[in-house]
Amino acid sequence: MILDDHLIYEILAVVAEIPKGNVASYGQIARLIGRDKNARLVGKVLSISQYYGKYPCHRVVNHAGRLAPHFPEQKELLVKEGISFKENGCVDMLKHQWNYGLYSPL
């Protein structure tokens, strides 16, 4: 999969819509852009997002609520937004997963 600016901004536009106090999974974002099987692609884009502007990438976790392994500030940023964690250190997805039913892609 070749990353082009259109695809990158399509992913980042969805990330920008995640409300404070909510999280989305990589797979959820992939589904929203019509690329159901490309959760890893979403992760790749988020890893280079700083070159494209400021986006709330800390609000994206894996499907089980696990944080990004190379993003030590992620938990602190989420806690400041009121996100709660389970005993295993994962985000409580039942409480905080973004209900994007009202989201309409650009």
VOGU-3710 file (C-alpha; in Angstrom, 3 decimals, decimal comma):
1> milddhliye> 0,000/0,000/0,000  1,462/3,309/-1,075  0,813/6,259/1,189  -0,241/9,381/-0,638  -1,263/12,715/0,831  -4,938/12,182/-0,006  -5,069/8,926/1,973  -3,085/10,409/4,848  -5,409/13,409/5,142  -8,461/11,148/4,832
11> ilavvaeipk> -7,297/9,212/7,896  -6,285/12,334/9,797  -9,650/13,985/9,055  -11,380/11,111/10,847  -8,938/11,294/13,768  -9,657/15,025/14,062  -13,353/14,206/14,610  -12,808/11,978/17,670  -14,282/13,967/20,548  -12,398/14,697/23,736
21> gnvasygqia> -13,104/11,957/26,280  -13,512/9,301/23,579  -11,203/6,903/21,788  -11,393/5,061/18,480  -9,618/1,929/17,349  -7,327/1,688/14,344  -9,809/-0,707/12,742  -12,707/1,638/13,398  -10,918/4,418/11,527  -10,032/2,047/8,689
31> rligrdknar> -13,717/1,086/8,353  -14,773/4,746/8,308  -12,577/5,427/5,289  -13,746/2,285/3,491  -10,564/0,258/4,035  -11,803/-2,389/6,454  -8,625/-4,480/6,420  -6,146/-1,613/6,814  -5,912/-0,992/10,571  -2,112/-1,218/10,373
41> lvgkvlsisq> -2,098/1,430/7,669  -3,932/3,744/10,062  -1,231/3,096/12,663  1,481/3,876/10,119  -0,167/7,176/9,217  -0,543/8,143/12,868  3,151/7,464/13,427  4,012/10,197/10,897  1,112/12,552/11,626  3,334/15,234/13,160
51> yygkypchrv> 4,510/16,074/9,624  0,932/16,924/8,598  -0,245/19,099/11,464  -1,596/18,650/14,946  -4,119/15,841/15,413  -5,446/14,064/18,536  -3,701/10,792/17,676  -3,530/9,945/21,383  -7,253/9,116/21,087  -6,552/6,086/18,896
61> vnhagrlaph> -5,903/2,702/20,524  -6,127/-0,913/19,422  -9,449/-2,785/19,454  -8,887/-4,011/23,016  -7,955/-0,546/24,292  -4,212/-1,156/24,386  -2,061/1,941/24,025  0,558/2,492/21,336  3,847/0,909/22,458  6,108/3,802/21,417
71> fpeqkellvk> 3,936/6,677/22,675  4,733/7,111/26,400  2,682/10,327/26,745  -0,512/8,706/25,437  -1,881/7,536/28,788  -1,265/10,875/30,485  -3,049/12,731/27,660  -6,033/10,374/27,850  -6,265/10,601/31,648  -6,360/14,417/31,357
81> egisfkengc> -9,408/13,998/29,103  -11,211/11,789/31,628  -10,513/8,417/30,006  -10,561/5,541/32,496  -8,490/2,399/32,336  -9,120/-1,192/33,318  -6,854/-3,057/35,739  -4,871/-4,483/32,812  -3,872/-0,959/31,706  -6,164/-0,844/28,679
91> vdmlkhqwny> -8,738/1,844/27,985  -12,236/0,873/29,060  -13,616/0,625/25,522  -17,184/-0,013/26,692  -17,161/3,362/28,409  -15,088/5,468/26,047  -15,265/4,128/22,481  -16,398/6,810/20,061  -19,933/6,348/18,809  -19,350/7,614/15,314
101> glyspl> -22,874/6,916/14,062  -23,342/10,619/13,414  -20,002/10,938/11,596  -20,198/11,699/7,904  -16,957/11,376/5,919  -15,758/14,435/4,032
//
